[in-house]
Amino acid sequence: MRYPSIGSIDPGYQLLPSEVSRTTMATILYVDDDPTIGLLLEDTLLRAGHRAIGARNVPQALQALSHGEIELIISDFKMPGMTGLEFLGLLKEEAYDIPLIMVTGYASIEHAVHAIKAGAADYITKPVRPEQLEHAVTKALQVARLRKENDVLRQEVMALRNERQIIGESGVMRRLLQTVATAAPTRATVLLQGESGTGKELVARALHDQSERADGPFIKLNCAALPEGLVESALFGHERGAFTGAIKRVAGAFERAHGGTLLLDEISEMRLDLQAKLLRVLQEQEFERVGGTSPIKVDVRIIATTNRDLASEAEAGRFRRDLFFRLSVIPIEIPPLRERAEDIPLLAYRFAAHAANDAKKEFAGISPEALALLQRHDWPGNVRELQHAVERGVILASGPMLLPGHFEGQRFGFSQQAASIRDTSRAAESHGNGHATKDSPRVVLSSFDLSQAESQLIARALEVTDGNRTRAAELLGLSVRTLRNKLNALPRS
């Protein structure tokens, strides 16, 4: 078998059919001016299932590296013109992120020590033994590939965290971020209060990501979306046979969140009897599965969210006062978008760039007139509504620049419609309870009038949202479960 030179690679360097590779095939460059050593290196690499490229000196090695396919380098320490250690330094200067195995003589162990300190992946001594070389190559490739996989994972994590980044430079947002940074390292429960669409889950994730539990699980449970009969099982899990259909043991949200954070979304929708059980878990950090008899200890941090005034709910007897005090150790109010209009340009640009990337469309910016238009609206659906409006604008835009006309279509009146529906709904709800709001005088309506008005409001909300119950509930200031119950109570035509 001949000793190859740079530029003379041919099919003779393919894998030997009779050999089975112990690892994924790699293209490996070996640099040695001794033809005998070169032949040994080449034969060993081929038998191990790799593609071998040879070079006699550093200039030839650099020529091979310029093709960009080398995954590992094996270099002799003593070479004419430049030592292996100097070659290693040159690779760093030229930003080649390729592992290098140094080959040294028995009398040059100190060279190997210097090579490892300089960044060599490994070293082998002469005379080179095939099994020693193969082992070193396999180990170096595995380390290199794990490092690349970690880099990819790190980039994905950073991209995910950037997606979850809280955007805002207004005074209220700076104060919010400062509160999050202060509260995150503690074990205290946090109550996030704010209108629908303000980003409560985003703030909850920021609290988790900035805490010592960041590497633990982040479990979310929407108390409003689950049927009432399943909330207890979803929280605490159940044993096999606990109820009809329980064919196996299932871990609940508390068990799955052990060592991490549990987000209880829309906590105000939880039944009073379950609130008592939740309070016990918060106090004692233990619970029993549905149908179980053995207590289970957990280490879980609780973050709760609500779009209602939980203190008022507790005063009215619709929420346990003791649980309210236990949850609101650190209360955080999430400001609505109308109170931080200066953040709208930042948010709009982020949403537009993301939507353009997803749609594979060019995005050059948002005109000042369009930004002014966006800032003039109330956005009762808050950040979520702004996101949908911008995404729709990007999709409908024929050019790379978003202009006022992209937001002034038929659906852009949605903000005013939503505000009207939401305010009317709250007024009707307040009147129905016999109370006046600060924004509207007290009036007396018959039960028939109230029922009829409520039906009309629900119908209008569903019309505006194209039948989307989740968005209709947000506009009406109701939970999805409450809206579902009201729809079920309406007379069927």
C-alpha positions as a printed Julia matrix, in Angstrom:
493×3 Matrix{Float64}:
   0.0    0.0    0.0
   1.51   3.31  -1.03
   1.97   6.37   1.15
  -0.46   9.05  -0.12
   0.45  12.63  -0.75
  -1.84  15.67  -0.77
  -3.83  15.93  -3.97
  -3.43  12.26  -4.83
  -6.44  10.84  -2.97
  -8.21   8.13  -4.95
 -10.71   5.28  -4.37
  -7.89   3.24  -2.85
  -8.55   5.08   0.39
 -12.13   3.8    0.83
 -13.1    1.44   3.66
 -11.99  -2.15   3.46
 -15.17  -4.22   2.81
 -14.12  -6.97   5.2
 -13.77  -4.63   8.17
 -16.55  -3.48  10.49
 -16.17   0.04  11.85
 -16.29   0.4   15.61
 -17.45   4.0   15.32
 -18.97   6.28  12.75
 -16.64   6.82   9.81
 -14.53   9.98  10.05
 -12.07  11.7    7.73
  -8.74  11.78   9.58
  -5.58  13.66   8.6
  -2.26  12.21   9.73
   0.95  14.27   9.52
   4.3   12.46   9.66
   7.44  12.7    7.53
   8.34   9.05   8.12
   6.75   6.89   5.34
   6.87   3.78   7.52
   4.88   5.46  10.31
   2.55   6.9    7.67
   1.75   3.46   6.26
   1.04   2.1    9.74
  -1.25   5.01  10.57
  -3.1    4.7    7.27
  -3.59   0.95   7.54
  -4.84   1.18  11.15
  -7.28   3.98  10.35
  -8.68   2.16   7.32
  -9.15  -1.05   9.28
 -10.97   0.94  11.97
 -13.42   2.15   9.33
 -12.15   5.66   8.68
 -10.98   7.62   5.64
  -7.28   8.48   5.88
  -5.49  11.46   4.33
  -1.71  11.78   4.68
   0.63  14.77   4.77
   4.41  14.92   5.16
   4.62  18.39   6.72
   2.55  21.3    8.05
   2.11  23.13   4.7
   0.63  20.0    3.14
  -1.55  19.52   6.23
  -2.89  23.07   5.92
  -3.67  22.42   2.27
  -5.71  19.37   3.27
  -7.48  21.33   6.01
  -8.57  23.97   3.51
 -11.0   21.44   1.99
 -12.97  21.57   5.24
 -13.7   17.85   5.7
 -11.15  16.86   8.37
 -12.63  15.69  11.7
  -9.44  14.6   13.5
  -5.68  15.19  13.13
  -2.85  12.84  14.13
   0.45  14.71  14.15
   4.04  13.73  14.89
   5.76  15.97  17.42
   9.05  16.22  15.51
   8.61  17.34  11.91
  10.8   19.36   9.51
  10.11  23.09   9.57
   7.56  23.15  12.4
   7.02  20.97  15.44
   3.71  19.38  16.3
   3.36  21.78  19.24
   3.82  24.77  16.93
   1.3   23.2   14.52
  -1.18  22.94  17.38
  -0.7   26.62  18.15
  -1.16  27.52  14.48
  -4.44  25.61  14.36
  -5.72  27.69  17.27
  -4.63  30.92  15.6
  -6.41  29.93  12.39
  -9.55  29.0   14.39
  -9.58  25.32  13.38
 -11.78  23.57  15.95
 -10.42  20.09  15.21
  -9.04  17.72  17.87
  -5.41  16.66  17.51
  -3.65  13.54  18.77
   0.1   14.02  19.27
   2.59  11.22  18.47
   5.79  11.35  20.55
   8.9    9.25  21.13
   9.6    7.38  24.35
  12.24   9.93  25.27
   9.83  12.84  24.77
   7.11  12.3   27.38
   7.61  15.89  28.49
   6.55  16.88  24.97
   3.3   14.99  25.44
   2.65  16.86  28.7
   3.22  20.18  26.92
   0.92  19.06  24.08
  -1.94  18.18  26.44
  -1.55  21.52  28.22
  -1.6   23.25  24.83
  -4.92  21.62  23.95
  -4.13  18.28  22.33
  -6.94  15.74  22.66
  -4.54  12.87  23.46
  -1.05  11.55  22.79
   0.45   8.19  21.84
   4.04   7.06  22.01
   6.29   5.42  19.48
   6.55   2.71  18.4
   2.87   3.12  17.52
   0.72   0.1   18.4
  -2.43  -0.26  16.23
  -4.72  -1.02  19.19
  -3.39   2.01  21.07
  -3.93   4.25  18.06
  -7.43   2.93  17.42
  -8.42   3.45  21.05
  -7.09   7.02  21.07
  -8.88   7.83  17.8
 -12.2    6.42  19.0
 -11.99   8.36  22.27
 -11.02  11.63  20.57
 -13.85  11.37  18.04
 -16.39  10.59  20.73
 -15.31  13.6   22.78
 -15.37  15.85  19.71
 -18.83  14.72  18.68
 -20.19  15.09  22.21
 -18.76  18.61  22.29
 -20.52  19.44  19.01
 -23.79  17.96  20.28
 -23.47  20.04  23.44
 -22.84  23.16  21.38
 -25.98  22.46  19.34
 -28.02  21.85  22.48
 -26.63  25.01  24.06
 -27.62  27.02  20.99
 -31.1   25.5   21.06
 -31.46  26.32  24.76
 -30.28  29.88  24.17
 -32.71  30.25  21.27
 -35.52  28.93  23.47
 -34.62  31.3   26.27
 -34.49  34.19  23.81
 -37.99  33.25  22.7
 -39.04  33.35  26.36
 -37.26  36.65  26.99
 -39.45  39.32  28.55
 -39.34  42.34  26.25
 -39.78  45.83  27.62
 -37.81  48.94  28.51
 -40.63  50.96  30.07
 -40.46  51.94  33.71
 -43.14  49.46  34.77
 -41.35  46.62  33.0
 -37.99  47.5   34.5
 -39.57  47.39  37.95
 -41.21  44.07  37.08
 -37.92  42.54  35.93
 -36.21  43.77  39.11
 -38.9   42.1   41.22
 -38.5   38.86  39.23
 -34.72  38.93  39.73
 -35.19  39.43  43.47
 -37.89  36.79  43.91
 -36.47  34.09  41.63
 -33.68  32.73  43.92
 -36.09  32.28  46.86
 -38.44  29.38  47.65
 -41.39  31.7   48.25
 -44.67  31.16  46.42
 -45.48  33.85  43.86
 -48.9   35.09  42.77
 -48.97  36.63  39.29
 -52.03  38.78  38.65
 -52.88  40.46  35.38
 -55.28  40.56  32.48
 -55.38  37.76  29.94
 -52.62  38.03  27.35
 -50.19  40.06  29.47
 -47.58  37.29  29.63
 -48.05  35.76  33.06
 -46.66  32.4   31.95
 -43.61  34.17  30.49
 -42.94  35.79  33.86
 -43.44  32.43  35.59
 -40.85  30.84  33.32
 -38.45  33.7   34.02
 -38.84  33.06  37.75
 -38.05  29.38  37.13
 -35.13  30.01  34.76
 -33.47  32.44  37.17
 -33.86  30.17  40.19
 -31.73  27.32  41.52
 -34.42  25.01  40.12
 -33.71  26.0   36.52
 -32.45  22.5   35.69
 -35.53  20.92  37.27
 -38.95  20.43  35.65
 -41.35  23.27  34.91
 -44.88  21.85  35.01
 -47.95  23.86  34.04
 -51.51  22.99  35.07
 -54.4   25.09  33.78
 -57.08  24.94  36.47
 -59.7   26.45  34.15
 -59.19  24.11  31.22
 -59.61  20.83  33.11
 -63.04  19.31  33.82
 -63.86  19.66  37.52
 -63.79  15.9   38.1
 -60.22  15.59  36.82
 -58.52  18.49  38.6
 -57.72  16.51  41.77
 -56.23  13.63  39.78
 -54.27  16.06  37.61
 -52.81  17.69  40.72
 -52.09  14.68  42.91
 -52.25  11.68  40.57
 -54.24   8.53  41.23
 -53.8    4.87  42.06
 -54.94   2.03  39.86
 -58.65   1.37  40.45
 -59.22   4.7   42.22
 -62.15   5.36  39.91
 -63.71   3.99  36.75
 -61.14   4.09  33.98
 -58.11   4.27  36.3
 -56.33   1.27  34.82
 -52.87   2.19  36.1
 -51.11   4.43  38.59
 -50.58   7.97  37.25
 -48.3   10.63  38.7
 -49.86  14.04  39.17
 -48.46  17.5   38.56
 -46.89  17.72  42.04
 -44.91  14.51  41.57
 -43.77  15.48  38.09
 -42.68  18.9   39.35
 -40.54  17.47  42.18
 -37.32  19.45  42.39
 -38.72  22.13  40.1
 -41.6   24.56  39.69
 -45.35  23.99  39.39
 -47.36  26.71  37.65
 -51.03  26.71  38.65
 -52.63  28.75  35.89
 -55.97  30.46  36.59
 -55.94  29.4   40.24
 -59.16  31.35  40.91
 -61.1   28.66  39.01
 -60.19  25.89  41.46
 -63.01  24.36  43.56
 -63.1   25.36  47.23
 -62.69  21.76  48.47
 -59.56  21.33  46.33
 -58.24  24.65  47.62
 -58.17  23.13  51.09
 -56.13  20.14  49.86
 -53.8   22.46  47.97
 -53.25  24.52  51.13
 -52.23  21.36  53.01
 -49.7   20.45  50.33
 -48.22  23.95  50.38
 -47.86  23.85  54.15
 -46.58  20.29  54.56
 -45.06  19.55  51.13
 -46.79  16.17  51.06
 -49.98  14.68  49.67
 -51.72  11.41  48.81
 -52.73  10.22  45.37
 -56.44   9.83  44.69
 -57.27   6.37  46.03
 -53.94   6.16  47.84
 -53.1    5.87  51.54
 -49.36   6.6   51.67
 -48.16  10.23  51.93
 -45.75  11.38  49.22
 -43.15  14.04  50.08
 -42.28  16.56  47.37
 -40.05  19.59  46.96
 -41.97  21.93  44.68
 -42.1   25.69  44.28
 -45.56  27.05  43.47
 -46.3   29.92  41.12
 -49.98  30.78  40.65
 -51.62  33.06  38.09
 -55.04  34.69  37.84
 -56.73  37.34  35.73
 -59.0   38.25  38.64
 -58.52  40.33  41.78
 -57.91  37.4   44.11
 -58.16  39.54  47.24
 -61.68  40.59  46.22
 -62.53  36.97  45.4
 -61.4   35.98  48.89
 -63.43  38.78  50.5
 -66.52  37.61  48.59
 -66.01  34.03  49.8
 -65.27  32.64  46.34
 -61.66  31.87  47.25
 -60.15  30.7   50.53
 -58.56  33.57  52.42
 -55.9   31.35  54.01
 -54.89  30.0   50.59
 -54.8   33.52  49.17
 -52.39  34.62  51.9
 -50.28  31.48  51.38
 -50.04  32.02  47.62
 -49.38  35.75  47.72
 -46.14  35.69  49.68
 -44.71  37.6   46.72
 -47.52  39.18  44.69
 -46.55  40.5   41.25
 -48.9   42.57  39.12
 -48.35  42.2   35.38
 -49.16  45.53  33.67
 -51.52  45.55  30.69
 -50.07  46.61  27.35
 -51.97  49.93  27.37
 -49.9   50.98  30.39
 -46.62  50.41  28.57
 -47.26  51.63  25.04
 -43.57  52.56  24.68
 -42.8   48.82  24.6
 -45.08  48.2   21.6
 -42.38  48.91  18.94
 -39.98  46.4   20.54
 -42.68  43.76  20.8
 -43.97  44.4   17.28
 -40.48  44.06  15.76
 -39.87  40.79  17.62
 -43.21  39.32  16.53
 -42.79  40.52  12.93
 -39.27  39.12  12.59
 -40.36  35.77  14.01
 -43.45  35.6   11.78
 -41.43  36.55   8.69
 -38.89  33.84   9.45
 -41.65  31.24   9.86
 -43.34  32.35   6.64
 -39.97  32.57   4.83
 -40.7   36.17   3.92
 -38.35  39.16   3.83
 -38.82  41.65   6.66
 -37.29  45.14   6.47
 -39.15  46.91   9.26
 -42.33  48.66  10.39
 -43.04  52.17   9.18
 -43.28  54.97  11.8
 -46.89  55.56  10.8
 -47.74  51.9   11.4
 -45.99  51.94  14.8
 -47.91  55.07  15.77
 -51.12  53.34  14.76
 -50.27  50.32  16.91
 -49.45  52.54  19.88
 -52.78  54.34  19.71
 -54.83  51.21  20.38
 -55.86  49.85  23.76
 -55.1   46.18  23.0
 -57.6   44.65  25.46
 -56.16  41.28  24.46
 -52.76  42.72  25.46
 -49.5   41.25  24.13
 -51.2   38.19  22.71
 -53.56  40.32  20.63
 -50.69  42.49  19.39
 -48.78  39.37  18.39
 -51.71  38.05  16.36
 -52.23  41.43  14.67
 -48.55  41.69  13.68
 -48.38  38.1   12.47
 -51.47  38.69  10.36
 -49.9   41.88   8.96
 -46.73  40.02   7.97
 -48.71  37.31   6.21
 -50.9   39.79   4.32
 -48.06  42.19   3.41
 -46.93  42.07  -0.21
 -43.6   43.76   0.56
 -40.92  43.63   3.25
 -42.13  46.76   5.07
 -45.22  46.75   7.32
 -47.4   49.78   6.61
 -50.57  51.19   8.27
 -52.72  49.57   5.59
 -51.62  46.13   6.77
 -53.32  46.82  10.12
 -56.35  48.79   9.01
 -58.25  45.91   7.49
 -61.58  44.49   8.56
 -60.17  42.69  11.6
 -58.25  45.67  13.0
 -61.42  47.06  14.53
 -61.21  44.01  16.78
 -59.64  46.04  19.59
 -62.54  48.44  19.89
 -65.08  45.62  19.57
 -63.3   43.6   22.19
 -63.07  46.53  24.59
 -66.78  47.22  24.17
 -67.72  43.57  24.71
 -65.42  43.21  27.71
 -66.59  46.42  29.41
 -70.25  45.64  28.76
 -69.77  42.11  30.08
 -68.13  43.31  33.27
 -70.83  45.92  33.77
 -73.54  43.32  33.27
 -71.83  40.93  35.65
 -71.51  43.69  38.24
 -75.16  44.69  37.86
 -76.22  41.06  38.11
 -74.44  40.82  41.47
 -76.2   43.97  42.64
 -73.0   46.04  42.71
 -71.93  49.11  40.81
 -68.52  49.51  39.28
 -66.51  52.7   39.5
 -66.98  53.14  35.77
 -70.73  52.64  35.57
 -73.72  53.67  37.7
 -75.81  51.12  39.49
 -78.88  50.04  37.57
 -81.54  47.44  38.21
 -82.18  44.81  35.54
 -84.71  42.05  35.6
 -83.37  38.53  35.43
 -84.88  38.19  31.98
 -83.09  41.3   30.7
 -79.77  40.2   32.19
 -80.05  36.71  30.71
 -80.91  38.13  27.33
 -78.06  40.66  27.46
 -75.61  37.95  28.51
 -76.68  35.71  25.64
 -76.19  38.56  23.18
 -72.76  39.37  24.59
 -71.62  35.77  24.32
 -72.96  35.5   20.78
 -71.19  38.71  19.79
 -67.89  37.6   21.35
 -68.05  34.27  19.5
 -68.84  36.13  16.27
 -65.87  38.46  16.67
 -63.51  35.57  17.44
 -64.82  33.28  14.69
 -66.17  30.83  17.27
 -62.92  30.58  19.25
 -64.15  29.98  22.81
 -60.79  30.66  24.43
 -60.46  34.1   22.88
 -64.15  34.84  23.42
 -63.72  34.05  27.13
 -60.75  36.42  27.29
 -62.78  39.22  25.7
 -65.64  38.69  28.12
 -63.35  38.56  31.14
 -64.46  35.01  31.91
 -62.63  31.72  32.31
 -63.07  29.12  29.58
 -64.87  26.89  32.04
 -67.32  29.65  33.03
 -68.05  30.42  29.4
 -68.59  26.72  28.7
 -71.05  26.48  31.6
 -72.93  29.54  30.39
 -73.15  28.12  26.86
 -74.47  24.83  28.2
 -77.11  26.72  30.19
 -78.4   28.65  27.17
 -81.67  27.36  25.67
 -81.01  25.26  22.58
 -82.79  26.26  19.36
